[in-house]
């Protein structure tokens, strides 16, 4: 039986926060094999997930971004487009895709808010890792 392998794709906007989700994901999976990929922003996540799924190397793929209201475009549109794209990748490829794409109601680039979201992303990364383990185990039983 081959070793379980995961991919973790992370957007680089607010990398100091997003990287905490990877730390939580990695910690929750212990010594599991995880390949990490960086993309510029959230909108690039679905295409990267699709390309990774097509390789057949990954049992599950987690994608992470922090989509905030930057005042330039509608952050709710971006997060919706990204999550819809990730769901489509999972359905089309048959590879489980886990989303850690989070959109806060309010975020200000202050030390206080950054600390809150860094902690929150770590916890969400742990949850994604636990979910990845459960879904991969379930898929192996089918």
HELIX and SHEET records of a PDB file:
HELIX    1   1 UNK A   15  UNK A   29  1                                  15    
HELIX    2   2 UNK A   42  UNK A   44  5                                   3    
HELIX    3   3 UNK A   45  UNK A   55  1                                  11    
HELIX    4   4 UNK A   75  UNK A   93  1                                  19    
HELIX    5   5 UNK A  111  UNK A  140  1                                  30    
SHEET    1   A 4 UNK A  33  UNK A  39  0                                        
SHEET    2   A 4 UNK A   5  UNK A  11  1                                        
SHEET    3   A 4 UNK A  60  UNK A  66  1                                        
SHEET    4   A 4 UNK A  96  UNK A 102  1                                        
END                                                                             
